[in-house]
Amino acid sequence: MTKSGTTSPTTTAFYVQAALSFGLALAAVTGGIAYLPVDGWVRGFLALGMLYLVTSTFTLAKCVRDRQDETSVVSRVDQARLEKLLAEHDPYQTHAV
């Protein structure tokens, strides 16, 4: 049987790149809203919309991660049950009638 690893395929470099990309995008949009030549109410509305978008993105990412973890756990439990059944099965055992 193959043993599935519990390590994450995400490397540290990828994590840093994703975090820096998010920070740069957030800073760019914040700067764009700050220097937009409109009234304060419009800036506030855009900032509130950006905040809503960011929090919704984190919520969606968490839901996707939780669903993936859930299917991974179910898969591992099913694999463990199958391995137990195969380990207990003796094809040469004769059953008395």
All heavy atoms as an XYZ file, in Angstrom:
736
protein
N       0.836     -1.180      0.000
C       0.000      0.000      0.000
C       0.883      1.245      0.000
O       1.938      1.278      0.586
C      -0.872      0.028      1.257
C      -1.974     -0.997      1.303
S      -3.316     -0.476      0.257
C      -3.585     -1.946     -0.662
N       0.382      2.275     -0.628
C       1.114      3.531     -0.630
C       0.745      4.337      0.601
O      -0.398      4.333      1.042
C       0.776      4.351     -1.892
O      -0.619      4.618     -1.888
C       1.194      3.616     -3.140
N       1.729      4.993      1.124
C       1.506      5.789      2.314
C       1.399      7.254      1.899
O       2.306      7.801      1.297
C       2.669      5.595      3.288
C       2.471      6.286      4.603
C       3.596      5.963      5.554
C       3.359      6.612      6.892
N       4.411      6.329      7.833
N       0.272      7.862      2.223
C       0.094      9.261      1.851
C       0.728     10.137      2.923
O       0.514      9.957      4.104
C      -1.390      9.598      1.705
O      -2.038      9.414      2.946
N       1.503     11.104      2.475
C       2.178     11.998      3.401
C       1.248     13.091      3.888
O       0.277     13.451      3.242
N       1.547     13.626      5.044
C       0.729     14.692      5.598
C       1.399     16.043      5.429
O       0.943     17.024      5.987
C       0.466     14.438      7.096
O       1.724     14.341      7.767
C      -0.350     13.189      7.305
N       2.489     16.091      4.658
C       3.165     17.357      4.466
C       2.441     18.174      3.410
O       1.825     17.648      2.496
C       4.628     17.144      4.040
O       4.639     16.404      2.814
C       5.407     16.394      5.104
N       2.539     19.473      3.555
C       1.889     20.381      2.628
C       2.768     20.574      1.394
O       3.975     20.725      1.515
C       1.664     21.725      3.324
O       1.160     22.662      2.407
N       2.180     20.596      0.201
C       2.982     20.807     -1.000
C       3.411     22.261     -1.166
O       4.187     22.574     -2.057
C       2.038     20.384     -2.125
C       0.681     20.615     -1.583
C       0.793     20.344     -0.110
N       2.926     23.168     -0.325
C       3.277     24.577     -0.419
C       4.653     24.818      0.180
O       4.903     24.495      1.330
C       2.242     25.436      0.322
O       0.952     25.146     -0.185
C       2.532     26.903      0.166
N       5.525     25.403     -0.614
C       6.867     25.712     -0.125
C       6.868     27.065      0.570
O       5.944     27.867      0.399
C       7.873     25.734     -1.283
O       7.504     26.780     -2.187
C       7.899     24.397     -2.013
N       7.927     27.318      1.311
C       8.059     28.600      2.001
C       8.159     29.740      0.996
O       7.582     30.812      1.194
C       9.299     28.581      2.913
O       9.176     27.480      3.814
C       9.427     29.858      3.701
N       8.876     29.511     -0.097
C       9.018     30.544     -1.121
C       7.669     30.915     -1.727
O       7.379     32.097     -1.963
C       9.979     30.077     -2.207
N       6.834     29.923     -1.978
C       5.508     30.198     -2.536
C       4.660     30.973     -1.536
O       3.940     31.897     -1.909
C       4.815     28.891     -2.925
C       3.451     29.097     -3.514
C       3.300     29.531     -4.819
C       2.312     28.874     -2.754
C       2.040     29.737     -5.361
C       1.053     29.075     -3.289
C       0.927     29.504     -4.592
N       4.745     30.614     -0.270
C       3.988     31.310      0.766
C       4.422     32.773      0.850
O       3.593     33.677      0.917
C       4.183     30.610      2.116
C       3.448     31.260      3.245
C       2.080     31.088      3.403
C       4.114     32.062      4.160
C       1.393     31.696      4.436
C       3.436     32.674      5.199
C       2.081     32.487      5.330
O       1.413     33.095      6.352
N       5.739     33.015      0.833
C       6.258     34.386      0.892
C       5.824     35.164     -0.344
O       5.405     36.325     -0.251
C       7.794     34.375      1.036
C       8.382     35.753      0.825
C       8.186     33.836      2.400
N       5.898     34.528     -1.509
C       5.479     35.195     -2.736
C       3.997     35.568     -2.681
O       3.606     36.669     -3.073
C       5.738     34.299     -3.947
C       5.275     34.906     -5.253
C       5.386     33.940     -6.410
O       5.795     32.801     -6.248
N       5.007     34.402     -7.581
N       3.161     34.679     -2.199
C       1.732     34.954     -2.099
C       1.461     36.089     -1.112
O       0.635     36.974     -1.379
C       0.985     33.698     -1.687
N       2.149     36.081      0.020
C       1.954     37.126      1.022
C       2.414     38.482      0.491
O       1.721     39.501      0.669
C       2.700     36.771      2.301
N       3.569     38.516     -0.172
C       4.066     39.772     -0.739
C       3.148     40.274     -1.854
O       2.882     41.469     -1.967
C       5.485     39.595     -1.264
C       6.580     39.464     -0.205
C       7.923     39.175     -0.856
C       6.652     40.711      0.653
N       2.653     39.376     -2.663
C       1.738     39.757     -3.735
C       0.456     40.350     -3.174
O      -0.045     41.369     -3.664
C       1.430     38.534     -4.601
O       0.471     38.840     -5.576
N      -0.082     39.722     -2.135
C      -1.282     40.248     -1.500
C      -1.012     41.628     -0.907
O      -1.806     42.554     -1.081
C      -1.776     39.292     -0.411
C      -2.925     39.845      0.380
C      -4.203     39.854     -0.157
C      -2.729     40.363      1.648
C      -5.262     40.377      0.563
C      -3.775     40.881      2.373
C      -5.046     40.890      1.827
N       0.092     41.781     -0.214
C       0.438     43.068      0.397
C       0.619     44.165     -0.636
O       0.147     45.299     -0.460
N       1.292     43.846     -1.742
C       1.504     44.822     -2.798
C       0.186     45.226     -3.452
O      -0.066     46.416     -3.696
C       2.461     44.249     -3.853
C       2.796     45.159     -5.025
C       3.549     46.387     -4.540
C       3.622     44.406     -6.048
N      -0.681     44.262     -3.724
C      -1.977     44.570     -4.327
C      -2.828     45.418     -3.389
O      -3.480     46.384     -3.827
C      -2.706     43.278     -4.691
N      -2.827     45.081     -2.107
C      -3.599     45.853     -1.139
C      -3.067     47.277     -1.032
O      -3.843     48.241     -1.005
C      -3.557     45.156      0.226
C      -4.458     45.713      1.310
C      -5.918     45.597      0.887
C      -4.233     44.968      2.612
N      -1.752     47.430     -1.007
C      -1.149     48.767     -0.941
C      -1.450     49.573     -2.200
O      -1.730     50.782     -2.121
C       0.360     48.647     -0.732
N      -1.405     48.925     -3.365
C      -1.679     49.631     -4.615
C      -3.117     50.129     -4.671
O      -3.382     51.282     -5.059
C      -1.388     48.717     -5.804
N      -4.058     49.289     -4.274
C      -5.461     49.705     -4.297
C      -5.710     50.786     -3.247
O      -6.414     51.766     -3.504
C      -6.401     48.499     -4.086
C      -7.843     48.938     -3.916
C      -6.284     47.543     -5.249
N      -5.114     50.651     -2.071
C      -5.261     51.667     -1.023
C      -4.685     52.994     -1.499
O      -5.307     54.055     -1.314
C      -4.568     51.210      0.274
O      -5.128     49.963      0.681
C      -4.740     52.229      1.377
N      -3.510     52.965     -2.108
C      -2.911     54.194     -2.649
C      -3.753     54.792     -3.757
O      -3.914     56.019     -3.837
N      -4.298     53.943     -4.605
C      -5.161     54.440     -5.672
C      -6.404     55.119     -5.132
O      -6.822     56.167     -5.641
N      -6.983     54.551     -4.103
C      -8.172     55.160     -3.497
C      -7.796     56.472     -2.808
O      -8.512     57.472     -2.900
C      -8.840     54.182     -2.510
C      -9.482     53.025     -3.267
C      -9.885     54.894     -1.664
C     -10.022     51.925     -2.377
N      -6.646     56.508     -2.143
C      -6.222     57.709     -1.416
C      -5.961     58.870     -2.357
O      -6.266     60.030     -2.033
C      -4.981     57.402     -0.589
N      -5.380     58.611     -3.521
C      -5.026     59.681     -4.452
C      -6.063     59.905     -5.546
O      -5.835     60.687     -6.472
C      -3.662     59.400     -5.083
C      -2.539     59.545     -4.087
C      -1.869     58.439     -3.605
C      -2.177     60.806     -3.606
C      -0.847     58.574     -2.678
C      -1.164     60.953     -2.682
C      -0.501     59.830     -2.219
O       0.499     59.965     -1.299
N      -7.193     59.272     -5.445
C      -8.251     59.456     -6.429
C      -8.837     60.863     -6.277
O      -9.145     61.289     -5.166
C      -9.339     58.397     -6.200
C     -10.329     58.134     -7.296
C      -9.603     57.583     -8.530
C     -11.355     57.110     -6.851
N      -8.991     61.598     -7.361
C      -9.478     62.981     -7.243
C     -11.008     63.049     -7.104
O     -11.718     63.532     -7.997
C      -9.010     63.627     -8.553
C      -8.953     62.509     -9.530
C      -8.569     61.298     -8.731
N     -11.510     62.546     -5.985
C     -12.948     62.583     -5.708
C     -13.160     62.999     -4.263
O     -12.221     63.124     -3.479
C     -13.605     61.195     -5.966
C     -13.578     60.849     -7.434
C     -12.955     60.116     -5.151
N     -14.428     63.174     -3.890
C     -14.765     63.573     -2.521
C     -14.455     62.449     -1.530
O     -14.282     61.283     -1.892
C     -16.258     63.908     -2.432
C     -16.614     65.174     -3.205
O     -15.705     65.998     -3.414
O     -17.789     65.309     -3.588
N     -14.437     62.816     -0.261
C     -14.151     61.862      0.801
C     -15.178     60.748      0.908
O     -14.853     59.616      1.263
N     -16.441     61.067      0.590
C     -17.488     60.052      0.656
C     -17.235     58.947     -0.365
O     -17.446     57.764     -0.067
C     -18.858     60.683      0.400
C     -19.319     61.516      1.547
C     -19.322     62.873      1.616
C     -19.810     61.051      2.789
N     -19.783     63.292      2.829
C     -20.106     62.173      3.573
C     -20.041     59.793      3.335
C     -20.616     62.087      4.864
C     -20.544     59.701      4.619
C     -20.820     60.826      5.365
N     -16.805     59.323     -1.536
C     -16.527     58.323     -2.572
C     -15.323     57.479     -2.161
O     -15.334     56.252     -2.307
C     -16.282     59.003     -3.940
C     -15.891     57.991     -4.993
C     -17.509     59.774     -4.373
N     -14.290     58.122     -1.615
C     -13.123     57.375     -1.119
C     -13.537     56.396     -0.018
O     -13.091     55.255      0.023
C     -12.076     58.329     -0.577
C     -11.253     58.967     -1.621
C     -10.052     59.661     -0.981
N      -9.437     60.504     -1.949
C      -9.302     61.816     -1.833
N      -9.730     62.426     -0.745
N      -8.727     62.506     -2.781
N     -14.364     56.854      0.892
C     -14.840     55.993      1.980
C     -15.625     54.800      1.457
O     -15.462     53.675      1.938
N     -16.479     55.059      0.454
C     -17.249     53.966     -0.130
C     -16.327     52.942     -0.791
O     -16.497     51.736     -0.611
C     -18.240     54.528     -1.163
C     -19.013     53.473     -1.881
C     -20.081     52.835     -1.262
C     -18.671     53.101     -3.173
C     -20.806     51.862     -1.926
C     -19.388     52.122     -3.842
C     -20.457     51.499     -3.214
N     -15.350     53.416     -1.548
C     -14.407     52.502     -2.205
C     -13.554     51.748     -1.179
O     -13.277     50.563     -1.344
C     -13.524     53.264     -3.188
C     -14.239     53.826     -4.418
C     -13.279     54.682     -5.242
C     -14.826     52.710     -5.250
N     -13.129     52.430     -0.122
C     -12.343     51.767      0.922
C     -13.158     50.701      1.629
O     -12.654     49.597      1.911
C     -11.828     52.802      1.925
N     -14.419     51.015      1.894
C     -15.290     50.026      2.539
C     -15.524     48.830      1.615
O     -15.519     47.681      2.067
C     -16.620     50.677      2.915
C     -17.517     49.874      3.852
C     -16.810     49.617      5.168
C     -18.814     50.625      4.088
N     -15.698     49.091      0.321
C     -15.838     48.005     -0.646
C     -14.593     47.146     -0.719
O     -14.670     45.914     -0.801
N     -13.414     47.776     -0.665
C     -12.162     47.027     -0.680
C     -12.035     46.171      0.583
O     -11.636     45.001      0.515
C     -10.970     47.969     -0.784
C      -9.627     47.250     -0.840
S      -8.219     48.339     -0.781
C      -8.331     48.981      0.870
N     -12.385     46.728      1.722
C     -12.324     45.971      2.976
C     -13.260     44.770      2.928
O     -12.895     43.667      3.341
C     -12.687     46.886      4.151
C     -12.673     46.245      5.534
C     -11.260     45.802      5.895
C     -13.202     47.215      6.564
N     -14.464     44.965      2.391
C     -15.424     43.875      2.249
C     -14.880     42.792      1.317
O     -15.002     41.596      1.592
C     -16.754     44.423      1.734
C     -17.801     43.373      1.522
C     -18.316     42.645      2.591
C     -18.281     43.097      0.248
C     -19.285     41.685      2.394
C     -19.241     42.129      0.045
C     -19.739     41.424      1.115
O     -20.684     40.467      0.921
N     -14.266     43.205      0.229
C     -13.692     42.247     -0.717
C     -12.566     41.440     -0.080
O     -12.488     40.219     -0.247
C     -13.180     42.981     -1.963
C     -12.579     42.113     -3.050
C     -13.631     41.183     -3.640
C     -11.983     42.983     -4.138
N     -11.706     42.096      0.681
C     -10.585     41.397      1.331
C     -11.100     40.395      2.361
O     -10.658     39.243      2.395
C      -9.619     42.418      1.967
C      -8.614     41.730      2.881
C      -8.881     43.192      0.885
N     -12.045     40.801      3.201
C     -12.546     39.869      4.215
C     -13.312     38.710      3.574
O     -13.218     37.575      4.036
C     -13.444     40.588      5.238
O     -14.514     41.236      4.559
C     -12.654     41.599      6.046
N     -14.046     38.987      2.487
C     -14.750     37.910      1.780
C     -13.769     36.934      1.149
O     -14.011     35.722      1.125
C     -15.653     38.490      0.695
O     -16.643     39.292      1.261
N     -12.656     37.445      0.658
C     -11.632     36.589      0.068
C     -11.043     35.650      1.112
O     -10.860     34.454      0.859
C     -10.519     37.440     -0.565
O     -11.099     38.288     -1.549
C      -9.456     36.571     -1.194
N     -10.741     36.174      2.301
C     -10.214     35.320      3.361
C     -11.238     34.264      3.787
O     -10.882     33.110      4.042
C      -9.778     36.150      4.576
C      -8.438     36.787      4.411
C      -8.312     38.162      4.354
C      -7.296     36.010      4.298
C      -7.079     38.747      4.202
C      -6.055     36.590      4.149
C      -5.938     37.966      4.094
N     -12.500     34.651      3.863
C     -13.547     33.698      4.229
C     -13.672     32.594      3.190
O     -13.777     31.409      3.527
C     -14.890     34.424      4.403
O     -14.745     35.437      5.394
C     -15.984     33.459      4.818
N     -13.665     32.957      1.919
C     -13.747     31.964      0.849
C     -12.543     31.027      0.882
O     -12.696     29.804      0.746
C     -13.849     32.651     -0.512
C     -13.885     31.722     -1.723
C     -15.113     30.822     -1.669
C     -13.851     32.528     -3.000
N     -11.346     31.578      1.076
C     -10.145     30.739      1.135
C     -10.227     29.758      2.297
O      -9.834     28.594      2.173
C      -8.899     31.611      1.265
N     -10.746     30.194      3.433
C     -10.892     29.306      4.590
C     -11.898     28.194      4.300
O     -11.667     27.036      4.654
C     -11.334     30.096      5.817
C     -11.443     29.245      7.065
C     -12.055     30.023      8.191
C     -12.253     29.195      9.424
N     -12.938     27.941      9.232
N     -13.008     28.537      3.649
C     -14.018     27.524      3.319
C     -13.460     26.485      2.347
O     -13.700     25.285      2.508
C     -15.256     28.180      2.721
S     -16.211     29.134      3.903
N     -12.719     26.927      1.358
C     -12.111     26.001      0.396
C     -11.114     25.098      1.111
O     -11.087     23.885      0.907
C     -11.443     26.777     -0.760
C     -10.582     25.868     -1.608
C     -12.501     27.451     -1.614
N     -10.279     25.679      1.986
C      -9.302     24.897      2.732
C      -9.976     23.873      3.639
O      -9.561     22.706      3.715
C      -8.410     25.815      3.569
C      -7.310     25.057      4.313
C      -6.785     25.821      5.486
N      -7.858     26.036      6.441
C      -7.838     26.979      7.360
N      -6.837     27.808      7.444
N      -8.840     27.107      8.209
N     -11.036     24.291      4.334
C     -11.750     23.377      5.227
C     -12.376     22.215      4.456
O     -12.331     21.073      4.901
C     -12.827     24.119      6.013
C     -12.251     25.052      7.056
O     -11.030     24.966      7.330
O     -13.015     25.880      7.585
N     -12.948     22.509      3.290
C     -13.551     21.439      2.482
C     -12.471     20.477      1.983
O     -12.665     19.266      1.986
C     -14.311     22.019      1.305
C     -14.915     20.926      0.440
C     -15.855     21.456     -0.560
N     -17.071     21.863      0.156
C     -18.117     22.397     -0.422
N     -18.113     22.607     -1.708
N     -19.175     22.727      0.274
N     -11.328     21.008      1.596
C     -10.238     20.150      1.138
C      -9.704     19.291      2.278
O      -9.436     18.100      2.095
C      -9.114     21.000      0.552
C      -7.994     20.201     -0.046
C      -6.918     21.079     -0.650
O      -6.940     22.289     -0.504
N      -5.977     20.467     -1.317
N      -9.557     19.871      3.463
C      -9.110     19.103      4.624
C     -10.113     18.011      4.980
O      -9.737     16.904      5.342
C      -8.904     20.015      5.833
C      -7.657     20.865      5.729
O      -6.839     20.600      4.823
O      -7.518     21.808      6.536
N     -11.397     18.329      4.881
C     -12.441     17.353      5.199
C     -12.378     16.156      4.254
O     -12.435     15.010      4.691
C     -13.813     18.015      5.103
C     -14.967     17.105      5.417
C     -16.285     17.839      5.278
O     -16.443     18.892      5.918
O     -17.138     17.356      4.524
N     -12.235     16.396      2.966
C     -12.160     15.286      2.012
C     -10.872     14.502      2.202
O     -10.850     13.294      2.013
C     -12.267     15.778      0.563
O     -11.230     16.727      0.315
C     -13.617     16.393      0.291
N      -9.809     15.181      2.609
C      -8.538     14.500      2.860
C      -8.657     13.560      4.054
O      -8.161     12.436      4.018
C      -7.431     15.525      3.104
O      -6.246     14.889      3.485
N      -9.323     14.013      5.120
C      -9.496     13.181      6.315
C     -10.371     11.974      5.993
O     -10.061     10.847      6.381
C     -10.091     14.017      7.471
C     -10.555     13.128      8.595
C      -9.079     15.015      7.974
N     -11.461     12.184      5.269
C     -12.348     11.069      4.905
C     -11.581     10.067      4.046
O     -11.699      8.859      4.235
C     -13.604     11.602      4.168
C     -14.383     10.465      3.534
C     -14.474     12.381      5.127
N     -10.785     10.563      3.135
C      -9.990      9.694      2.276
C      -9.005      8.865      3.099
O      -8.827      7.673      2.856
C      -9.245     10.535      1.246
O      -8.234      9.802      0.636
N      -8.354      9.501      4.085
C      -7.400      8.770      4.920
C      -8.088      7.723      5.787
O      -7.557      6.644      6.008
C      -6.597      9.739      5.785
C      -5.512     10.453      4.994
C      -4.651     11.269      5.890
N      -5.353     12.554      6.060
C      -5.091     13.421      7.009
N      -4.175     13.189      7.896
N      -5.764     14.550      7.084
N      -9.289      8.032      6.298
C     -10.029      7.072      7.114
C     -10.429      5.873      6.256
O     -10.287      4.717      6.670
C     -11.262      7.734      7.760
C     -12.201      6.706      8.350
C     -10.831      8.731      8.821
N     -10.928      6.140      5.043
C     -11.288      5.044      4.139
C     -10.077      4.196      3.789
O     -10.155      2.973      3.728
C     -11.930      5.590      2.861
C     -13.319      6.150      3.107
O     -13.905      5.830      4.163
O     -13.802      6.903      2.247
N      -8.941      4.828      3.569
C      -7.712      4.104      3.251
C      -7.280      3.239      4.429
O      -6.865      2.087      4.256
C      -6.594      5.090      2.881
C      -5.302      4.423      2.476
C      -5.416      3.688      1.161
O      -6.217      4.039      0.309
N      -4.624      2.654      0.998
N      -7.397      3.744      5.644
C      -7.026      2.966      6.831
C      -7.946      1.759      6.997
O      -7.491      0.664      7.348
C      -7.075      3.848      8.073
N      -9.236      1.934      6.744
C     -10.177      0.806      6.842
C      -9.845     -0.264      5.813
O      -9.873     -1.459      6.112
C     -11.607      1.290      6.625
C     -12.169      2.043      7.789
C     -13.591      2.467      7.514
N     -14.111      3.256      8.613
C     -15.132      4.062      8.511
N     -15.765      4.194      7.356
N     -15.550      4.741      9.548
N      -9.536      0.159      4.595
C      -9.182     -0.787      3.543
C      -7.906     -1.543      3.902
O      -7.834     -2.768      3.746
C      -9.011     -0.063      2.211
C      -8.593     -0.926      1.031
C      -9.670     -1.959      0.719
C      -8.309     -0.057     -0.178
N      -6.906     -0.838      4.411
C      -5.660     -1.496      4.803
C      -5.896     -2.495      5.931
O      -5.300     -3.572      5.949
C      -4.620     -0.458      5.205
C      -4.061      0.309      4.026
C      -3.072      1.382      4.430
O      -2.784      1.507      5.648
O      -2.582      2.081      3.534
N      -6.773     -2.166      6.878
C      -7.077     -3.086      7.973
C      -7.765     -4.343      7.438
O      -7.419     -5.460      7.828
C      -7.962     -2.398      9.002
C      -8.298     -3.283     10.180
C      -9.217     -2.590     11.153
C      -9.591     -3.550     12.259
N     -10.696     -3.064     13.053
N      -8.726     -4.157      6.545
C      -9.411     -5.315      5.961
C      -8.455     -6.203      5.175
O      -8.513     -7.436      5.270
C     -10.548     -4.856      5.052
C     -11.805     -4.359      5.737
C     -12.763     -3.763      4.709
C     -12.479     -5.482      6.493
N      -7.569     -5.597      4.410
C      -6.609     -6.376      3.635
C      -5.614     -7.102      4.541
O      -5.192     -8.217      4.238
C      -5.870     -5.477      2.646
C      -6.716     -4.980      1.468
C      -5.915     -3.981      0.645
C      -7.184     -6.134      0.614
N      -5.234     -6.468      5.652
C      -4.296     -7.101      6.575
C      -4.945     -8.287      7.285
O      -4.281     -9.290      7.577
C      -3.804     -6.091      7.606
N      -6.242     -8.198      7.559
C      -6.930     -9.275      8.268
C      -7.363    -10.404      7.342
O      -7.653    -11.503      7.793
C      -8.159     -8.712      8.985
C      -7.821     -7.788     10.130
C      -9.060     -7.141     10.729
O     -10.156     -7.273     10.132
O      -8.925     -6.497     11.772
N      -7.399    -10.150      6.057
C      -7.878    -11.154      5.094
C      -6.796    -12.207      4.837
O      -5.665    -11.895      4.517
C      -8.258    -10.478      3.776
C      -8.689    -11.459      2.725
N      -9.862    -12.171      2.826
C      -8.100    -11.844      1.570
C      -9.975    -12.954      1.763
N      -8.915    -12.774      0.987
N      -7.177    -13.464      4.990
C      -6.276    -14.570      4.701
C      -6.898    -15.395      3.568
O      -7.888    -16.094      3.774
C      -6.080    -15.439      5.949
C      -5.095    -16.566      5.711
O      -4.422    -16.569      4.658
O      -4.985    -17.425      6.602
N      -6.353    -15.296      2.347
C      -6.976    -15.995      1.219
C      -6.873    -17.521      1.322
O      -7.609    -18.233      0.650
C      -6.206    -15.466      0.019
C      -4.926    -14.986      0.547
C      -5.176    -14.545      1.959
N      -5.995    -18.045      2.171
C      -5.807    -19.486      2.276
C      -6.592    -20.090      3.412
O      -6.518    -21.289      3.671
C      -4.310    -19.803      2.455
C      -3.518    -19.330      1.268
C      -2.626    -18.274      1.401
C      -3.660    -19.926      0.026
C      -1.908    -17.826      0.323
C      -2.939    -19.473     -1.067
C      -2.064    -18.431     -0.916
O      -1.349    -17.993     -1.997
N      -7.356    -19.289      4.122
C      -8.149    -19.788      5.233
C      -9.371    -20.552      4.682
O     -10.055    -20.090      3.798
C      -8.613    -18.633      6.103
C      -9.421    -19.071      7.298
C      -9.885    -17.869      8.115
O      -9.773    -16.731      7.679
N     -10.416    -18.143      9.289
N      -9.591    -21.740      5.243
C     -10.761    -22.531      4.837
C     -11.834    -22.380      5.891
O     -11.568    -22.402      7.098
C     -10.403    -24.019      4.653
O      -9.881    -24.491      5.884
C      -9.390    -24.176      3.535
N     -13.060    -22.256      5.452
C     -14.167    -22.102      6.361
C     -14.850    -23.461      6.548
O     -15.129    -24.188      5.599
C     -15.188    -21.118      5.832
C     -14.626    -19.721      5.695
N     -14.438    -18.896      6.781
C     -14.211    -19.014      4.612
C     -13.938    -17.758      6.380
N     -13.782    -17.796      5.045
N     -15.080    -23.817      7.816
C     -15.757    -25.080      8.104
C     -17.241    -24.932      7.801
O     -17.856    -23.921      8.102
C     -15.565    -25.457      9.560
N     -17.797    -25.983      7.170
C     -19.206    -25.940      6.803
C     -20.033    -26.710      7.780
O     -19.753    -27.586      8.437
C     -19.410    -26.503      5.393
C     -20.876    -26.396      5.001
C     -18.537    -25.768      4.415
